[in-house]
């Protein structure tokens, strides 16, 4: 299985909560109401995304009003 990593640039987050609502398995809101990515609840501000969810995550990247969600390198 091929995987990719996604992360959130919190400084650009608009606190819209869309990513956390749409994909809670990869995104959550922190105590400051800013998005962060996670794996299994472990916050590393990066999430490993399996290939079957790439399109769903790409949609969140494309729809993010703050343009704060990005694919990153390992």
mmCIF file of the N, C-alpha and C atoms, coordinates in Angstrom:
data_MODEL
# 
_entry.id   MODEL 
# 
loop_
_atom_site.group_PDB 
_atom_site.id 
_atom_site.type_symbol 
_atom_site.label_atom_id 
_atom_site.label_alt_id 
_atom_site.label_comp_id 
_atom_site.label_asym_id 
_atom_site.label_entity_id 
_atom_site.label_seq_id 
_atom_site.pdbx_PDB_ins_code 
_atom_site.Cartn_x 
_atom_site.Cartn_y 
_atom_site.Cartn_z 
_atom_site.occupancy 
_atom_site.B_iso_or_equiv 
_atom_site.pdbx_formal_charge 
_atom_site.auth_seq_id 
_atom_site.auth_comp_id 
_atom_site.auth_asym_id 
_atom_site.auth_atom_id 
_atom_site.pdbx_PDB_model_num 
ATOM 1   N N  . UNK A 1 1  ? 0.839   -1.176 0.000  1.00 0.00 ? 1  UNK A N  1 
ATOM 2   C CA . UNK A 1 1  ? 0.000   0.000  0.000  1.00 0.00 ? 1  UNK A CA 1 
ATOM 3   C C  . UNK A 1 1  ? 0.885   1.240  0.000  1.00 0.00 ? 1  UNK A C  1 
ATOM 4   N N  . UNK A 1 2  ? 0.553   2.188  -0.870 1.00 0.00 ? 2  UNK A N  1 
ATOM 5   C CA . UNK A 1 2  ? 1.283   3.436  -0.948 1.00 0.00 ? 2  UNK A CA 1 
ATOM 6   C C  . UNK A 1 2  ? 0.632   4.451  -0.020 1.00 0.00 ? 2  UNK A C  1 
ATOM 7   N N  . UNK A 1 3  ? 1.459   5.254  0.640  1.00 0.00 ? 3  UNK A N  1 
ATOM 8   C CA . UNK A 1 3  ? 0.956   6.262  1.573  1.00 0.00 ? 3  UNK A CA 1 
ATOM 9   C C  . UNK A 1 3  ? 1.548   7.621  1.241  1.00 0.00 ? 3  UNK A C  1 
ATOM 10  N N  . UNK A 1 4  ? 0.843   8.673  1.640  1.00 0.00 ? 4  UNK A N  1 
ATOM 11  C CA . UNK A 1 4  ? 1.322   10.044 1.534  1.00 0.00 ? 4  UNK A CA 1 
ATOM 12  C C  . UNK A 1 4  ? 1.091   10.707 2.889  1.00 0.00 ? 4  UNK A C  1 
ATOM 13  N N  . UNK A 1 5  ? 1.763   11.827 3.108  1.00 0.00 ? 5  UNK A N  1 
ATOM 14  C CA . UNK A 1 5  ? 1.649   12.550 4.376  1.00 0.00 ? 5  UNK A CA 1 
ATOM 15  C C  . UNK A 1 5  ? 1.017   13.911 4.122  1.00 0.00 ? 5  UNK A C  1 
ATOM 16  N N  . UNK A 1 6  ? 0.081   14.269 4.992  1.00 0.00 ? 6  UNK A N  1 
ATOM 17  C CA . UNK A 1 6  ? -0.555  15.580 4.923  1.00 0.00 ? 6  UNK A CA 1 
ATOM 18  C C  . UNK A 1 6  ? -0.298  16.313 6.237  1.00 0.00 ? 6  UNK A C  1 
ATOM 19  N N  . UNK A 1 7  ? -0.156  17.632 6.142  1.00 0.00 ? 7  UNK A N  1 
ATOM 20  C CA . UNK A 1 7  ? 0.039   18.437 7.342  1.00 0.00 ? 7  UNK A CA 1 
ATOM 21  C C  . UNK A 1 7  ? -0.765  19.726 7.223  1.00 0.00 ? 7  UNK A C  1 
ATOM 22  N N  . UNK A 1 8  ? -0.901  20.423 8.346  1.00 0.00 ? 8  UNK A N  1 
ATOM 23  C CA . UNK A 1 8  ? -1.665  21.667 8.404  1.00 0.00 ? 8  UNK A CA 1 
ATOM 24  C C  . UNK A 1 8  ? -0.746  22.789 8.868  1.00 0.00 ? 8  UNK A C  1 
ATOM 25  N N  . UNK A 1 9  ? -0.773  23.886 8.147  1.00 0.00 ? 9  UNK A N  1 
ATOM 26  C CA . UNK A 1 9  ? -0.046  25.095 8.534  1.00 0.00 ? 9  UNK A CA 1 
ATOM 27  C C  . UNK A 1 9  ? -1.007  25.911 9.402  1.00 0.00 ? 9  UNK A C  1 
ATOM 28  N N  . UNK A 1 10 ? -0.911  25.744 10.721 1.00 0.00 ? 10 UNK A N  1 
ATOM 29  C CA . UNK A 1 10 ? -1.884  26.333 11.643 1.00 0.00 ? 10 UNK A CA 1 
ATOM 30  C C  . UNK A 1 10 ? -1.991  27.850 11.532 1.00 0.00 ? 10 UNK A C  1 
ATOM 31  N N  . UNK A 1 11 ? -0.907  28.524 11.197 1.00 0.00 ? 11 UNK A N  1 
ATOM 32  C CA . UNK A 1 11 ? -0.932  29.991 11.094 1.00 0.00 ? 11 UNK A CA 1 
ATOM 33  C C  . UNK A 1 11 ? -1.899  30.475 10.018 1.00 0.00 ? 11 UNK A C  1 
ATOM 34  N N  . UNK A 1 12 ? -2.213  29.615 9.051  1.00 0.00 ? 12 UNK A N  1 
ATOM 35  C CA . UNK A 1 12 ? -3.102  29.994 7.958  1.00 0.00 ? 12 UNK A CA 1 
ATOM 36  C C  . UNK A 1 12 ? -4.527  29.474 8.140  1.00 0.00 ? 12 UNK A C  1 
ATOM 37  N N  . UNK A 1 13 ? -4.776  28.707 9.192  1.00 0.00 ? 13 UNK A N  1 
ATOM 38  C CA . UNK A 1 13 ? -6.091  28.105 9.418  1.00 0.00 ? 13 UNK A CA 1 
ATOM 39  C C  . UNK A 1 13 ? -7.119  29.180 9.756  1.00 0.00 ? 13 UNK A C  1 
ATOM 40  N N  . UNK A 1 14 ? -8.309  29.074 9.139  1.00 0.00 ? 14 UNK A N  1 
ATOM 41  C CA . UNK A 1 14 ? -9.402  30.026 9.384  1.00 0.00 ? 14 UNK A CA 1 
ATOM 42  C C  . UNK A 1 14 ? -10.412 29.497 10.401 1.00 0.00 ? 14 UNK A C  1 
ATOM 43  N N  . UNK A 1 15 ? -10.153 28.343 10.978 1.00 0.00 ? 15 UNK A N  1 
ATOM 44  C CA . UNK A 1 15 ? -11.031 27.712 11.976 1.00 0.00 ? 15 UNK A CA 1 
ATOM 45  C C  . UNK A 1 15 ? -12.418 27.383 11.419 1.00 0.00 ? 15 UNK A C  1 
ATOM 46  N N  . UNK A 1 16 ? -12.490 27.062 10.133 1.00 0.00 ? 16 UNK A N  1 
ATOM 47  C CA . UNK A 1 16 ? -13.794 26.755 9.536  1.00 0.00 ? 16 UNK A CA 1 
ATOM 48  C C  . UNK A 1 16 ? -14.319 25.388 9.981  1.00 0.00 ? 16 UNK A C  1 
ATOM 49  N N  . UNK A 1 17 ? -13.429 24.497 10.406 1.00 0.00 ? 17 UNK A N  1 
ATOM 50  C CA . UNK A 1 17 ? -13.782 23.182 10.933 1.00 0.00 ? 17 UNK A CA 1 
ATOM 51  C C  . UNK A 1 17 ? -14.213 22.179 9.857  1.00 0.00 ? 17 UNK A C  1 
ATOM 52  N N  . UNK A 1 18 ? -14.148 22.556 8.580  1.00 0.00 ? 18 UNK A N  1 
ATOM 53  C CA . UNK A 1 18 ? -14.613 21.664 7.517  1.00 0.00 ? 18 UNK A CA 1 
ATOM 54  C C  . UNK A 1 18 ? -13.798 20.376 7.452  1.00 0.00 ? 18 UNK A C  1 
ATOM 55  N N  . UNK A 1 19 ? -12.491 20.470 7.499  1.00 0.00 ? 19 UNK A N  1 
ATOM 56  C CA . UNK A 1 19 ? -11.666 19.261 7.381  1.00 0.00 ? 19 UNK A CA 1 
ATOM 57  C C  . UNK A 1 19 ? -11.913 18.308 8.547  1.00 0.00 ? 19 UNK A C  1 
ATOM 58  N N  . UNK A 1 20 ? -12.034 18.849 9.747  1.00 0.00 ? 20 UNK A N  1 
ATOM 59  C CA . UNK A 1 20 ? -12.275 18.006 10.926 1.00 0.00 ? 20 UNK A CA 1 
ATOM 60  C C  . UNK A 1 20 ? -13.662 17.377 10.872 1.00 0.00 ? 20 UNK A C  1 
ATOM 61  N N  . UNK A 1 21 ? -14.632 18.096 10.327 1.00 0.00 ? 21 UNK A N  1 
ATOM 62  C CA . UNK A 1 21 ? -15.981 17.547 10.196 1.00 0.00 ? 21 UNK A CA 1 
ATOM 63  C C  . UNK A 1 21 ? -16.046 16.481 9.107  1.00 0.00 ? 21 UNK A C  1 
ATOM 64  N N  . UNK A 1 22 ? -15.370 16.728 7.997  1.00 0.00 ? 22 UNK A N  1 
ATOM 65  C CA . UNK A 1 22 ? -15.430 15.820 6.853  1.00 0.00 ? 22 UNK A CA 1 
ATOM 66  C C  . UNK A 1 22 ? -14.520 14.598 6.986  1.00 0.00 ? 22 UNK A C  1 
ATOM 67  N N  . UNK A 1 23 ? -13.366 14.771 7.588  1.00 0.00 ? 23 UNK A N  1 
ATOM 68  C CA . UNK A 1 23 ? -12.392 13.677 7.717  1.00 0.00 ? 23 UNK A CA 1 
ATOM 69  C C  . UNK A 1 23 ? -11.812 13.628 9.133  1.00 0.00 ? 23 UNK A C  1 
ATOM 70  N N  . UNK A 1 24 ? -12.624 13.319 10.127 1.00 0.00 ? 24 UNK A N  1 
ATOM 71  C CA . UNK A 1 24 ? -12.139 13.322 11.507 1.00 0.00 ? 24 UNK A CA 1 
ATOM 72  C C  . UNK A 1 24 ? -11.057 12.268 11.784 1.00 0.00 ? 24 UNK A C  1 
ATOM 73  N N  . UNK A 1 25 ? -10.939 11.287 10.915 1.00 0.00 ? 25 UNK A N  1 
ATOM 74  C CA . UNK A 1 25 ? -9.878  10.291 11.134 1.00 0.00 ? 25 UNK A CA 1 
ATOM 75  C C  . UNK A 1 25 ? -8.491  10.866 10.849 1.00 0.00 ? 25 UNK A C  1 
ATOM 76  N N  . UNK A 1 26 ? -8.428  12.027 10.158 1.00 0.00 ? 26 UNK A N  1 
ATOM 77  C CA . UNK A 1 26 ? -7.136  12.652 9.849  1.00 0.00 ? 26 UNK A CA 1 
ATOM 78  C C  . UNK A 1 26 ? -6.991  14.078 10.375 1.00 0.00 ? 26 UNK A C  1 
ATOM 79  N N  . UNK A 1 27 ? -8.120  14.748 10.667 1.00 0.00 ? 27 UNK A N  1 
ATOM 80  C CA . UNK A 1 27 ? -8.064  16.145 11.102 1.00 0.00 ? 27 UNK A CA 1 
ATOM 81  C C  . UNK A 1 27 ? -8.885  16.334 12.368 1.00 0.00 ? 27 UNK A C  1 
ATOM 82  N N  . UNK A 1 28 ? -8.423  17.227 13.223 1.00 0.00 ? 28 UNK A N  1 
ATOM 83  C CA . UNK A 1 28 ? -9.152  17.591 14.436 1.00 0.00 ? 28 UNK A CA 1 
ATOM 84  C C  . UNK A 1 28 ? -8.842  19.048 14.736 1.00 0.00 ? 28 UNK A C  1 
ATOM 85  N N  . UNK A 1 29 ? -9.671  19.641 15.584 1.00 0.00 ? 29 UNK A N  1 
ATOM 86  C CA . UNK A 1 29 ? -9.439  21.023 15.994 1.00 0.00 ? 29 UNK A CA 1 
ATOM 87  C C  . UNK A 1 29 ? -8.711  21.006 17.337 1.00 0.00 ? 29 UNK A C  1 
ATOM 88  N N  . UNK A 1 30 ? -7.713  21.866 17.489 1.00 0.00 ? 30 UNK A N  1 
ATOM 89  C CA . UNK A 1 30 ? -6.952  21.901 18.736 1.00 0.00 ? 30 UNK A CA 1 
ATOM 90  C C  . UNK A 1 30 ? -7.643  22.824 19.748 1.00 0.00 ? 30 UNK A C  1 
ATOM 91  N N  . UNK A 1 31 ? -7.006  23.051 20.883 1.00 0.00 ? 31 UNK A N  1 
ATOM 92  C CA . UNK A 1 31 ? -7.590  23.863 21.952 1.00 0.00 ? 31 UNK A CA 1 
ATOM 93  C C  . UNK A 1 31 ? -7.764  25.328 21.548 1.00 0.00 ? 31 UNK A C  1 
ATOM 94  N N  . UNK A 1 32 ? -7.073  25.768 20.507 1.00 0.00 ? 32 UNK A N  1 
ATOM 95  C CA . UNK A 1 32 ? -7.210  27.136 19.998 1.00 0.00 ? 32 UNK A CA 1 
ATOM 96  C C  . UNK A 1 32 ? -8.163  27.199 18.802 1.00 0.00 ? 32 UNK A C  1 
ATOM 97  N N  . UNK A 1 33 ? -8.885  26.109 18.545 1.00 0.00 ? 33 UNK A N  1 
ATOM 98  C CA . UNK A 1 33 ? -9.831  25.993 17.437 1.00 0.00 ? 33 UNK A CA 1 
ATOM 99  C C  . UNK A 1 33 ? -9.148  26.115 16.080 1.00 0.00 ? 33 UNK A C  1 
ATOM 100 N N  . UNK A 1 34 ? -7.940  25.581 15.998 1.00 0.00 ? 34 UNK A N  1 
ATOM 101 C CA . UNK A 1 34 ? -7.201  25.519 14.742 1.00 0.00 ? 34 UNK A CA 1 
ATOM 102 C C  . UNK A 1 34 ? -7.080  24.058 14.327 1.00 0.00 ? 34 UNK A C  1 
ATOM 103 N N  . UNK A 1 35 ? -7.124  23.830 13.036 1.00 0.00 ? 35 UNK A N  1 
ATOM 104 C CA . UNK A 1 35 ? -7.027  22.466 12.530 1.00 0.00 ? 35 UNK A CA 1 
ATOM 105 C C  . UNK A 1 35 ? -5.623  21.905 12.739 1.00 0.00 ? 35 UNK A C  1 
ATOM 106 N N  . UNK A 1 36 ? -5.583  20.607 12.958 1.00 0.00 ? 36 UNK A N  1 
ATOM 107 C CA . UNK A 1 36 ? -4.320  19.884 12.995 1.00 0.00 ? 36 UNK A CA 1 
ATOM 108 C C  . UNK A 1 36 ? -4.577  18.494 12.441 1.00 0.00 ? 36 UNK A C  1 
ATOM 109 N N  . UNK A 1 37 ? -3.564  17.918 11.832 1.00 0.00 ? 37 UNK A N  1 
ATOM 110 C CA . UNK A 1 37 ? -3.698  16.566 11.316 1.00 0.00 ? 37 UNK A CA 1 
ATOM 111 C C  . UNK A 1 37 ? -3.172  15.592 12.355 1.00 0.00 ? 37 UNK A C  1 
ATOM 112 N N  . UNK A 1 38 ? -3.693  14.378 12.310 1.00 0.00 ? 38 UNK A N  1 
ATOM 113 C CA . UNK A 1 38 ? -3.314  13.381 13.306 1.00 0.00 ? 38 UNK A CA 1 
ATOM 114 C C  . UNK A 1 38 ? -3.484  11.975 12.732 1.00 0.00 ? 38 UNK A C  1 
ATOM 115 N N  . UNK A 1 39 ? -2.872  11.025 13.372 1.00 0.00 ? 39 UNK A N  1 
ATOM 116 C CA . UNK A 1 39 ? -3.071  9.606  13.086 1.00 0.00 ? 39 UNK A CA 1 
ATOM 117 C C  . UNK A 1 39 ? -3.541  8.932  14.363 1.00 0.00 ? 39 UNK A C  1 
ATOM 118 N N  . UNK A 1 40 ? -4.729  8.369  14.298 1.00 0.00 ? 40 UNK A N  1 
ATOM 119 C CA . UNK A 1 40 ? -5.286  7.636  15.431 1.00 0.00 ? 40 UNK A CA 1 
ATOM 120 C C  . UNK A 1 40 ? -5.276  8.455  16.712 1.00 0.00 ? 40 UNK A C  1 
ATOM 121 N N  . UNK A 1 41 ? -5.582  9.745  16.597 1.00 0.00 ? 41 UNK A N  1 
ATOM 122 C CA . UNK A 1 41 ? -5.643  10.609 17.766 1.00 0.00 ? 41 UNK A CA 1 
ATOM 123 C C  . UNK A 1 41 ? -4.292  11.106 18.242 1.00 0.00 ? 41 UNK A C  1 
ATOM 124 N N  . UNK A 1 42 ? -3.219  10.566 17.699 1.00 0.00 ? 42 UNK A N  1 
ATOM 125 C CA . UNK A 1 42 ? -1.882  11.021 18.089 1.00 0.00 ? 42 UNK A CA 1 
ATOM 126 C C  . UNK A 1 42 ? -1.526  12.237 17.241 1.00 0.00 ? 42 UNK A C  1 
ATOM 127 N N  . UNK A 1 43 ? -1.435  13.386 17.881 1.00 0.00 ? 43 UNK A N  1 
ATOM 128 C CA . UNK A 1 43 ? -1.167  14.620 17.161 1.00 0.00 ? 43 UNK A CA 1 
ATOM 129 C C  . UNK A 1 43 ? 0.318   14.778 16.897 1.00 0.00 ? 43 UNK A C  1 
ATOM 130 N N  . UNK A 1 44 ? 0.675   14.689 15.646 1.00 0.00 ? 44 UNK A N  1 
ATOM 131 C CA . UNK A 1 44 ? 2.038   14.977 15.218 1.00 0.00 ? 44 UNK A CA 1 
ATOM 132 C C  . UNK A 1 44 ? 2.023   16.124 14.221 1.00 0.00 ? 44 UNK A C  1 
ATOM 133 N N  . UNK A 1 45 ? 0.822   16.727 14.043 1.00 0.00 ? 45 UNK A N  1 
ATOM 134 C CA . UNK A 1 45 ? 0.520   17.677 12.986 1.00 0.00 ? 45 UNK A CA 1 
ATOM 135 C C  . UNK A 1 45 ? 0.987   17.177 11.634 1.00 0.00 ? 45 UNK A C  1 
ATOM 136 N N  . UNK A 1 46 ? 0.826   15.907 11.451 1.00 0.00 ? 46 UNK A N  1 
ATOM 137 C CA . UNK A 1 46 ? 1.013   15.250 10.164 1.00 0.00 ? 46 UNK A CA 1 
ATOM 138 C C  . UNK A 1 46 ? 0.260   13.943 10.231 1.00 0.00 ? 46 UNK A C  1 
ATOM 139 N N  . UNK A 1 47 ? -0.301  13.560 9.129  1.00 0.00 ? 47 UNK A N  1 
ATOM 140 C CA . UNK A 1 47 ? -1.069  12.321 9.083  1.00 0.00 ? 47 UNK A CA 1 
ATOM 141 C C  . UNK A 1 47 ? -0.616  11.512 7.878  1.00 0.00 ? 47 UNK A C  1 
ATOM 142 N N  . UNK A 1 48 ? -0.473  10.231 8.083  1.00 0.00 ? 48 UNK A N  1 
ATOM 143 C CA . UNK A 1 48 ? -0.148  9.321  6.990  1.00 0.00 ? 48 UNK A CA 1 
ATOM 144 C C  . UNK A 1 48 ? -1.463  8.884  6.362  1.00 0.00 ? 48 UNK A C  1 
ATOM 145 N N  . UNK A 1 49 ? -1.615  9.158  5.082  1.00 0.00 ? 49 UNK A N  1 
ATOM 146 C CA . UNK A 1 49 ? -2.862  8.916  4.377  1.00 0.00 ? 49 UNK A CA 1 
ATOM 147 C C  . UNK A 1 49 ? -2.701  7.726  3.430  1.00 0.00 ? 49 UNK A C  1 
ATOM 148 N N  . UNK A 1 50 ? -3.497  6.686  3.611  1.00 0.00 ? 50 UNK A N  1 
ATOM 149 C CA . UNK A 1 50 ? -3.440  5.559  2.678  1.00 0.00 ? 50 UNK A CA 1 
ATOM 150 C C  . UNK A 1 50 ? -4.010  5.964  1.314  1.00 0.00 ? 50 UNK A C  1 
ATOM 151 N N  . UNK A 1 51 ? -3.572  5.289  0.293  1.00 0.00 ? 51 UNK A N  1 
ATOM 152 C CA . UNK A 1 51 ? -3.928  5.637  -1.080 1.00 0.00 ? 51 UNK A CA 1 
ATOM 153 C C  . UNK A 1 51 ? -5.436  5.747  -1.313 1.00 0.00 ? 51 UNK A C  1 
ATOM 154 N N  . UNK A 1 52 ? -6.215  4.897  -0.667 1.00 0.00 ? 52 UNK A N  1 
ATOM 155 C CA . UNK A 1 52 ? -7.662  4.932  -0.893 1.00 0.00 ? 52 UNK A CA 1 
ATOM 156 C C  . UNK A 1 52 ? -8.321  6.230  -0.398 1.00 0.00 ? 52 UNK A C  1 
ATOM 157 N N  . UNK A 1 53 ? -7.625  7.023  0.416  1.00 0.00 ? 53 UNK A N  1 
ATOM 158 C CA . UNK A 1 53 ? -8.183  8.284  0.916  1.00 0.00 ? 53 UNK A CA 1 
ATOM 159 C C  . UNK A 1 53 ? -7.529  9.521  0.299  1.00 0.00 ? 53 UNK A C  1 
ATOM 160 N N  . UNK A 1 54 ? -6.648  9.335  -0.660 1.00 0.00 ? 54 UNK A N  1 
ATOM 161 C CA . UNK A 1 54 ? -5.973  10.482 -1.269 1.00 0.00 ? 54 UNK A CA 1 
ATOM 162 C C  . UNK A 1 54 ? -6.961  11.471 -1.884 1.00 0.00 ? 54 UNK A C  1 
ATOM 163 N N  . UNK A 1 55 ? -7.966  10.978 -2.591 1.00 0.00 ? 55 UNK A N  1 
ATOM 164 C CA . UNK A 1 55 ? -8.921  11.880 -3.234 1.00 0.00 ? 55 UNK A CA 1 
ATOM 165 C C  . UNK A 1 55 ? -9.708  12.687 -2.206 1.00 0.00 ? 55 UNK A C  1 
ATOM 166 N N  . UNK A 1 56 ? -10.112 12.048 -1.127 1.00 0.00 ? 56 UNK A N  1 
ATOM 167 C CA . UNK A 1 56 ? -10.867 12.743 -0.082 1.00 0.00 ? 56 UNK A CA 1 
ATOM 168 C C  . UNK A 1 56 ? -10.015 13.837 0.564  1.00 0.00 ? 56 UNK A C  1 
ATOM 169 N N  . UNK A 1 57 ? -8.748  13.532 0.841  1.00 0.00 ? 57 UNK A N  1 
ATOM 170 C CA . UNK A 1 57 ? -7.856  14.531 1.429  1.00 0.00 ? 57 UNK A CA 1 
ATOM 171 C C  . UNK A 1 57 ? -7.562  15.639 0.414  1.00 0.00 ? 57 UNK A C  1 
ATOM 172 N N  . UNK A 1 58 ? -7.369  15.263 -0.837 1.00 0.00 ? 58 UNK A N  1 
ATOM 173 C CA . UNK A 1 58 ? -7.130  16.284 -1.868 1.00 0.00 ? 58 UNK A CA 1 
ATOM 174 C C  . UNK A 1 58 ? -8.311  17.235 -1.967 1.00 0.00 ? 58 UNK A C  1 
ATOM 175 N N  . UNK A 1 59 ? -9.517  16.713 -1.810 1.00 0.00 ? 59 UNK A N  1 
ATOM 176 C CA . UNK A 1 59 ? -10.700 17.570 -1.819 1.00 0.00 ? 59 UNK A CA 1 
ATOM 177 C C  . UNK A 1 59 ? -10.649 18.579 -0.673 1.00 0.00 ? 59 UNK A C  1 
ATOM 178 N N  . UNK A 1 60 ? -10.224 18.131 0.518  1.00 0.00 ? 60 UNK A N  1 
ATOM 179 C CA . UNK A 1 60 ? -10.096 19.067 1.650  1.00 0.00 ? 60 UNK A CA 1 
ATOM 180 C C  . UNK A 1 60 ? -9.021  20.115 1.365  1.00 0.00 ? 60 UNK A C  1 
ATOM 181 N N  . UNK A 1 61 ? -7.936  19.706 0.747  1.00 0.00 ? 61 UNK A N  1 
ATOM 182 C CA . UNK A 1 61 ? -6.877  20.656 0.365  1.00 0.00 ? 61 UNK A CA 1 
ATOM 183 C C  . UNK A 1 61 ? -7.444  21.700 -0.596 1.00 0.00 ? 61 UNK A C  1 
ATOM 184 N N  . UNK A 1 62 ? -8.180  21.227 -1.606 1.00 0.00 ? 62 UNK A N  1 
ATOM 185 C CA . UNK A 1 62 ? -8.723  22.125 -2.618 1.00 0.00 ? 62 UNK A CA 1 
ATOM 186 C C  . UNK A 1 62 ? -9.783  23.064 -2.067 1.00 0.00 ? 62 UNK A C  1 
ATOM 187 N N  . UNK A 1 63 ? -10.560 22.606 -1.088 1.00 0.00 ? 63 UNK A N  1 
ATOM 188 C CA . UNK A 1 63 ? -11.670 23.397 -0.554 1.00 0.00 ? 63 UNK A CA 1 
ATOM 189 C C  . UNK A 1 63 ? -11.294 24.251 0.660  1.00 0.00 ? 63 UNK A C  1 
ATOM 190 N N  . UNK A 1 64 ? -10.107 24.088 1.196  1.00 0.00 ? 64 UNK A N  1 
ATOM 191 C CA . UNK A 1 64 ? -9.704  24.802 2.412  1.00 0.00 ? 64 UNK A CA 1 
ATOM 192 C C  . UNK A 1 64 ? -9.625  26.309 2.150  1.00 0.00 ? 64 UNK A C  1 
ATOM 193 N N  . UNK A 1 65 ? -10.438 27.114 2.871  1.00 0.00 ? 65 UNK A N  1 
ATOM 194 C CA . UNK A 1 65 ? -10.419 28.562 2.634  1.00 0.00 ? 65 UNK A CA 1 
ATOM 195 C C  . UNK A 1 65 ? -9.106  29.222 3.048  1.00 0.00 ? 65 UNK A C  1 
ATOM 196 N N  . UNK A 1 66 ? -8.388  28.630 3.983  1.00 0.00 ? 66 UNK A N  1 
ATOM 197 C CA . UNK A 1 66 ? -7.114  29.188 4.420  1.00 0.00 ? 66 UNK A CA 1 
ATOM 198 C C  . UNK A 1 66 ? -5.927  28.646 3.652  1.00 0.00 ? 66 UNK A C  1 
ATOM 199 N N  . UNK A 1 67 ? -6.184  27.689 2.756  1.00 0.00 ? 67 UNK A N  1 
ATOM 200 C CA . UNK A 1 67 ? -5.122  27.032 1.983  1.00 0.00 ? 67 UNK A CA 1 
ATOM 201 C C  . UNK A 1 67 ? -3.996  26.551 2.898  1.00 0.00 ? 67 UNK A C  1 
ATOM 202 N N  . UNK A 1 68 ? -4.386  25.975 4.037  1.00 0.00 ? 68 UNK A N  1 
ATOM 203 C CA . UNK A 1 68 ? -3.394  25.600 5.043  1.00 0.00 ? 68 UNK A CA 1 
ATOM 204 C C  . UNK A 1 68 ? -3.074  24.102 5.080  1.00 0.00 ? 68 UNK A C  1 
ATOM 205 N N  . UNK A 1 69 ? -3.764  23.290 4.276  1.00 0.00 ? 69 UNK A N  1 
ATOM 206 C CA . UNK A 1 69 ? -3.525  21.847 4.272  1.00 0.00 ? 69 UNK A CA 1 
ATOM 207 C C  . UNK A 1 69 ? -2.650  21.520 3.071  1.00 0.00 ? 69 UNK A C  1 
ATOM 208 N N  . UNK A 1 70 ? -1.581  20.742 3.323  1.00 0.00 ? 70 UNK A N  1 
ATOM 209 C CA . UNK A 1 70 ? -0.603  20.468 2.260  1.00 0.00 ? 70 UNK A CA 1 
ATOM 210 C C  . UNK A 1 70 ? -0.103  19.030 2.323  1.00 0.00 ? 70 UNK A C  1 
ATOM 211 N N  . UNK A 1 71 ? 0.183   18.481 1.150  1.00 0.00 ? 71 UNK A N  1 
ATOM 212 C CA . UNK A 1 71 ? 0.935   17.225 1.099  1.00 0.00 ? 71 UNK A CA 1 
ATOM 213 C C  . UNK A 1 71 ? 2.378   17.564 1.453  1.00 0.00 ? 71 UNK A C  1 
ATOM 214 N N  . UNK A 1 72 ? 3.036   16.710 2.216  1.00 0.00 ? 72 UNK A N  1 
ATOM 215 C CA . UNK A 1 72 ? 4.423   16.927 2.592  1.00 0.00 ? 72 UNK A CA 1 
ATOM 216 C C  . UNK A 1 72 ? 5.235   15.676 2.284  1.00 0.00 ? 72 UNK A C  1 
ATOM 217 N N  . UNK A 1 73 ? 6.527   15.846 2.294  1.00 0.00 ? 73 UNK A N  1 
ATOM 218 C CA . UNK A 1 73 ? 7.417   14.703 2.089  1.00 0.00 ? 73 UNK A CA 1 
ATOM 219 C C  . UNK A 1 73 ? 7.702   14.045 3.416  1.00 0.00 ? 73 UNK A C  1 
ATOM 220 N N  . UNK A 1 74 ? 8.027   12.767 3.362  1.00 0.00 ? 74 UNK A N  1 
ATOM 221 C CA . UNK A 1 74 ? 8.349   12.024 4.596  1.00 0.00 ? 74 UNK A CA 1 
ATOM 222 C C  . UNK A 1 74 ? 9.589   12.564 5.244  1.00 0.00 ? 74 UNK A C  1 
# 
